[in-house]
Amino acid sequence: MKRLCLLLLILTMLFSCAAADGNAHRTGTVEDVTSLDFVAMLGAGWNLGNSLEATGVPSKTIAEYETCWSNPLTTQEIIDVIADMGYKTIRIPVAWSNLMADDFTIHPDLLDRVEEVAGYCLNRDLYVIINIHWDGGWDSLFYTDYETAIAKFTAIWTQVSDRFRDYDGHIIFEALNEVGWTQFFNYYGGLRAVNANPEKSKQGYDLLLQINQVFVDLVRASGGNNAERFLLIPGYNTDIELTCHELYRMPEDPAEHLLISVHYYHPWDFVGLGEDASYAPMRTVWPETSADVQDMNYYLNKMKIFMDKGYGVVLGEYSVCDGLDDKDPVSVRTWDTMVTRTALRCGYCPLFWDNGYILLNRKTLTFYDETLAEELSALARSAQ
């Protein structure tokens, strides 16, 4: 009996250790559910912004890159604060080019670090989205030097797919972030720019479809759980109107496990301006009229056309992200919570964009606005 008890104790300790370092999610299968049901499981989430996607500085180590945009190294404690809010999903933006070899081999320390941070999330049973973020903007090469760009793109996803191939369905891959090319049409001009030259615009949409199809085919062929893993496909520049245009098409997927990603930062003069710009003064109050709320409902509800086709919708980024010291805090809370609530009501997974200076102070593990944190937490818990 003593030996049996000792054996049970040892097994329990081993299981606990496995769970503590994420091993509990390194086996198993991908959930056998539809994309719509899977998005419901993702609940609401949060972005680990301005950390692992930091780039553009001469650094010698991966740790120096992770901290070069003024955030501390990511810790389990940071992830715990987010998990305790009730969030179920964390998006980890990544710049894979940092210290990359000339043949596009990812630096081993970066792969290890992304896996480690993902493990912090898995320890709390969170879903994890791993992407290629801006990464210095090399995706512009898809227009000017497609062969080099697609070689780098496939090299990155081959290595990332191999590293995470045996993880269960809590790991999600997102092909790219906010990708589009002004050479085809000036996407800042919205639908008017697309429709001004449909033939030229179609070339841009076709290029994104081609890249997204390469991504799906590559991941599926890499085997393991990647054959069924849910994949997040970016809309055109992740803009809602451009993605809802008839020229946009989703890639083919034999597993039928695709999700669609868009971002929402509207109106930009309130959400994104930190000072007056040449094209618009900074707004400090929202909503000013009922039209503001009507616009928000218009844009967010448009994505239901993808749900009608069986694709789960992920609102990959949104938040009032600049000029917070000069904007009415009630207006900021209203916008952030109204977008979150509306997205959840639509059946989407909303992922709050946080760069370390919007919601959570990662250095002190305190919130910049406790009231906003409480309101977002309540919404996140309502989605569980």
N, C-alpha and C positions, 0 to 999 in steps of 0.2 A: 504493500500500500504506500509506503514511504517513497519507494522508487517511482511508483505511478504518479504520485503527487509531484515529485521532483521533475519528472518528465513533462507533466502538464504545465508546470511553472516555466520550464525552459521554453516550451513551445509558445506559451503566452508571451514571454519576453521577446522571442524571435519575431513573432507576429507584430508586436508593438513597435519594435525597432524598424521592421519593414515599413509599417504604416508611417512612422515618423519621418523617414527619408523619401517617401513617395513610392516605395516599392509596391505598395498595394495597388497602384495604378499602372504598373509596368507589365501586368499580365491581364488576362480577361479579354473581353471583346468590345466591339463598338455596339452601342445600343441599337437594337433592331426596331427602330421607330421611324416615322416619317419626318421629313424636315420641319414640318409645322409643329409636330409634337416635340421635336428636339429643341427648337427655339423656346418653347414653353419651359423646358427643363433648364435652360440657361438663365431664366429669370432676368434680373437686372445686373449690370456689371460696371466695371471701373477700368480706366486705362492707367497703366504704369508709365506715364508719359515723361519725356525728357530724361530718360535714364539709359536704357540699353540701346536706344536709337541715337544717342548723342554722337556727333561726328564733327569733322571740320577743324580739329585742333591737332597739333603735333604731340601725340602721346605715345608712350612706349609700352604701356600695359593696358589690358582690357579694363582694369579697375579705374585707371585714370580717365579713360573714355567715359565710363559709366557715371563719373562724378563731375565731368568737365562742364556740364550745364547746371551746376550749383546744387544738385541733389546729392544726398549721401548714398552710399552703397545700399542696395536693397537688402532688407533683412526679413527674417521670419516675422519679427514683431510688426513691421509695416504691413505685411500681408494679413496678419492677425487682426489688426485694427479694421481693415476693409472687410474681412470675413465676418467680424463681429457686428458690422453694420447690417448684415443680411444679404450682402452681395453674393451672387453665385458664380460669377464669371469675371476673369481678369484678362485683359488684352495686354500683351507684352510686345510693344513695338521694338523692332531690332534693326540696327544698321550692321549688316554682315560684312561690309567692306573694311571695317577697322582691322588693321594689321593683316589684311588678306594677302596671300601670296599671288605672284603674277599669273599663276595658272588657275586662279579663283579658288584655291583651297582656303577654307575658312580657318582662321587661327584656332587651334584646339582649345585655348583658354576661353574663347568666346563661346564655342559650342558647349563647353563644360559649364560656363556661367549661366547661359540661357537655360540649360537643363536644371541647374541648381535653383534658379529663381522659379522656374516652372514647378520644381519640387516643393518649394515653399507653399505654392498655391494648392498643389495636390494634397499636401499634408492636411489642408482644411477642406478637402473634398470639393474644391472649386474647379470649374471648367477653365481652360487656358487657351487663348488664341495667340498664336505665334505668327508673325508676318515678316515681310520685307517692307520696311518703312521707307522714308524719303531716301536715306542712305547716300546723301550727297547729290541726289538728283540724277544718278546714272541712268535711270529709266528713259531719259530723253534720247539715249542712244538707240532706242527701238526705232526711232524715225531716221536718224542720221547714219547709224551703223548697226543694222539689225543683227548681223551675224555675231558681232562681239557681244551685243546685249543679250541675245538669246543663249549664247554660250555661258555667260555669267549667271543668267537666270536659272538655267538648268543645272549648273554646277552647284548653286546655292541650295536649290530644292532637293537635289540628289543627296547632298550631305545631311540636310536637316531631316529629310524623310528617313534616311538610314538611321540616324540617331534616335528618332522617336517611333520607329516602325512597330515596336512591340508594346508601346504604351496603349492603354485602353482609350475609349472614346472621350475621355476628359480633355484630350489634346486635340485642338482644331488648328488647321493651317489656313492662313489668309494669303493669297497670292501676292498682292501688291497693295499699295496705299495711295489713294488720290492720284491715279495715273490718267493722263490725257496729254494731247499734243496740240499746241496752238498752231502748228504748221498746217493742220487740217482745217481747223476752225478755232476761233478765239472763244474757248469755252466759258470765259468770263462773261460773254455776251448772252449766254443761256440759249434758249430755244430759237430766238431770232437769228443767232449766229449759225446754228445748225441748219435751219431752213433756208438761209440765204444762199447756200451752195450745197444742196443735198448730196450730190455726187462726190464732192470732195470730202464732206463730212462722213459719208459712208466708209471711206477709206480708213478714217480714224477709228470708227466703231469696229470695222473688220479687223484692224490690227489688234485691238484689245481682245476681241474674240479669239484670234489666233493665239495670243499669249496665254489667255485663260485656258484654252484647250490643251496647250502644251503642259501647263501646270497640272490639270486634272489627269491627263494621260500618264505623266511622269509619276505622280504620287500613287496612282492606282497600280502601276507596273512595279512599284518598289516592294510590294508584298507585305506580309504581316498584316497588322491591323490597318495599314494604309489603304488596303484594298477596299475598305468600307468606311474609313474615317470621314467625318463630316468636313467639308471644305468650304471656305468662305470666299466667294467670288466678288471682286470689286466692281461696282458700277462705274460708268464713265465719269472719271474725276470724282467718284463717289458722290456726285451731285444728283439730287432726287429727280429733277426735271429731265436732265440729260439721260439718266438711267431709265426713266420711264418712256423715253422716246422709242418709236417703232424701230429705229435703226439698231437699238441695243438688243443683243441676243446672249442668252446663257450658253455655255459650252455643253456638249454631250457628256453624260456620266452614266456608265452602266450600273453603278451602285445606287443612283438616284439619291445621293446624299449631299446635295449642294445647298448652300445658303447664299443670300445676296447681301452685300454690304453697301450702305450709303452713310453719309455724314450730314449733319444738320447744323448750320451756323447762320441763322437768318432771324432778323435782319442784321447784316454784318456791322452796320454803323452802331448798333447797340451791343451786339455780342462780341465783336472782334476788334473794334477800334479802341485804342487806349488814349487817343488824342484826335483832334480834328485832322482830317485828311483833305487833299485837294479836291477829291470828288464828293466828299460829304463831311458834315460836322459829326462829332461823336455824340451819340444819344446817351442820355443818362437815365431815362425813364422808359419802362415798358410794362404793360401796353399803354400807349397814348390814346388809341382809339380802338373800337371794336374790330376794325380792319386788321389790326395786328394779330389778334387771336384767330380771326378768320383765315389769315395767311398761314399761320402755323398749322391749323387743322387741314387746310388745303394741301400743303406740302406733305405732311405726314401721312395723310390718308391715301395719297396717290400710290404709295408702295403696296397697297393691298392688291394691286393687279398681279404682283408676283406671288402673293399668297394664293390667289385664285389659280395660279399655275402649279401650285404645290411647293413653292420655295419659301423657306423660312426667312424672315427679314431681320437683319441685325443693324441697328443704328449705331455704327461703330464708333462715332465720336459726336459729342455735343456738349456744350457748356458755355456760359458767359466767361470768356477766357482771357479778357484783357481789360484794363482800365477799372479794375474792381474798386480801387480806392476812391474813384471819382464818380461812381455810379450809385444810384439809390439802392441800398441793400435789399429793400423789400421787392424792388423790381427784379433784381438778380435772382432772388429766391423764387419769385413768381415764374420767371422764364424757365429756370432750371427744373422746377418741380412740375410745371405744366407740360413741358416737353416729355419729361419722364412719364408722367401719368398718361398722357395721350398715347405715347408709344406702347406702353403696357396694355392699354385698352385696345389698341389696334392688333395686339398679339405679337409685337416685335420684342426683341431683346435690346434695350437701350444701354449703351456703355458710356458712362460719364467720362469726359476728357479731363484729366487732371495732370498738370505739369509740375506739381510740387508747390505751386503758389496759388492754387485755386480752391481746393477743398482741404486736403490733408497736408500739414507741415510734417514732412517725413523726418526732419531733424529732431523735432520735439514730440512727435506723435500726438499732436493736438490739432484741432480743426480751426481754420481761420474764421469760420462762421458756424458756431455751435448750432444755431437754429436751423441753418441750411442742412447741416449734417443730420440733425434729428429728422427733418422732413424727408430727406432722401432715404434715410434708413427705414423710415416707416413705409415708404413706397417699395423699397427693395424687399422688405419682409412680406409685403402684401402679394408679391409676385412668387413667393415660395410655394 
